Amino acid sequence: MKKLFLLCCFFAVTLTINANGWIHFQTNYNNPNPIGIGRQRTPVQSPAVYLEDCTLSFNAFEDDCVIQLLDEDDAIVFSDIISAGTTSFLLPSTLEGEYQIQLIYGNFIFTGYIEL
């Protein structure tokens, strides 16, 4: 029992220290025209984004994509454009803490959480 407790403590500490990993996104649709169904019938797949230190790695977007980081008050602390065809993006090293990350791609907003 003591070994199990120590093993659980080890994993808890490892998970809180290590901020690297895959970012899990929720997908929202921003409907600019509220008339009609407003959504495509096929669900959109969220992008697969990996965070390592301050570098985001992902498959290239076909069009430009807006990236935003929001703090706990939902204030935008960082915003930039990811150019089409780009496969990685470097976040400012001056940012520290937990942020909500938004990738805005067309009418879709992919929302996740990261710790820098």
RAJOFEN-V222542 format. One record per residue. N is the residue number from 0. RES is the residue in three letters. D_CENTER is the distance of its C-alpha to the mean C-alpha in Angstrom with 1 decimal. Layout:
BEGIN
((N | RES | D_CENTER) (N | RES | D_CENTER))
END
This chain:
BEGIN
((0 | MET | 37.3) (1 | LYS | 36.9) (2 | LYS | 35.2) (3 | LEU | 32.7) (4 | PHE | 32.0) (5 | LEU | 31.6) (6 | LEU | 29.3) (7 | CYS | 27.0) (8 | CYS | 27.1) (9 | PHE | 26.2) (10 | PHE | 23.1) (11 | ALA | 22.0) (12 | VAL | 22.5) (13 | THR | 20.7) (14 | LEU | 17.6) (15 | THR | 17.6) (16 | ILE | 18.4) (17 | ASN | 16.1) (18 | ALA | 12.5) (19 | ASN | 11.9) (20 | GLY | 10.7) (21 | TRP | 8.6) (22 | ILE | 5.2) (23 | HIS | 6.6) (24 | PHE | 6.0) (25 | GLN | 9.0) (26 | THR | 10.7) (27 | ASN | 13.0) (28 | TYR | 15.8) (29 | ASN | 17.3) (30 | ASN | 20.9) (31 | PRO | 22.9) (32 | ASN | 26.1) (33 | PRO | 26.6) (34 | ILE | 29.8) (35 | GLY | 29.7) (36 | ILE | 27.3) (37 | GLY | 24.3) (38 | ARG | 22.2) (39 | GLN | 22.5) (40 | ARG | 24.1) (41 | THR | 21.8) (42 | PRO | 18.4) (43 | VAL | 15.5) (44 | GLN | 13.6) (45 | SER | 9.8) (46 | PRO | 8.8) (47 | ALA | 9.0) (48 | VAL | 6.9) (49 | TYR | 8.6) (50 | LEU | 8.6) (51 | GLU | 12.3) (52 | ASP | 13.6) (53 | CYS | 12.2) (54 | THR | 11.7) (55 | LEU | 8.9) (56 | SER | 10.8) (57 | PHE | 10.7) (58 | ASN | 13.5) (59 | ALA | 14.9) (60 | PHE | 14.4) (61 | GLU | 17.8) (62 | ASP | 17.5) (63 | ASP | 16.0) (64 | CYS | 12.5) (65 | VAL | 11.6) (66 | ILE | 8.7) (67 | GLN | 9.1) (68 | LEU | 8.8) (69 | LEU | 10.9) (70 | ASP | 13.1) (71 | GLU | 14.8) (72 | ASP | 17.1) (73 | ASP | 14.6) (74 | ALA | 15.9) (75 | ILE | 14.1) (76 | VAL | 14.5) (77 | PHE | 13.0) (78 | SER | 12.9) (79 | ASP | 13.7) (80 | ILE | 14.2) (81 | ILE | 13.2) (82 | SER | 16.5) (83 | ALA | 17.3) (84 | GLY | 18.0) (85 | THR | 15.8) (86 | THR | 14.4) (87 | SER | 12.9) (88 | PHE | 11.9) (89 | LEU | 13.1) (90 | LEU | 11.8) (91 | PRO | 14.9) (92 | SER | 16.5) (93 | THR | 17.9) (94 | LEU | 14.9) (95 | GLU | 15.2) (96 | GLY | 14.1) (97 | GLU | 11.4) (98 | TYR | 9.0) (99 | GLN | 7.1) (100 | ILE | 4.4) (101 | GLN | 5.9) (102 | LEU | 6.8) (103 | ILE | 10.5) (104 | TYR | 12.5) (105 | GLY | 16.1) (106 | ASN | 16.4) (107 | PHE | 13.2) (108 | ILE | 10.2) (109 | PHE | 7.1) (110 | THR | 5.8) (111 | GLY | 4.1) (112 | TYR | 5.7) (113 | ILE | 6.5) (114 | GLU | 10.2) (115 | LEU | 11.9))
END
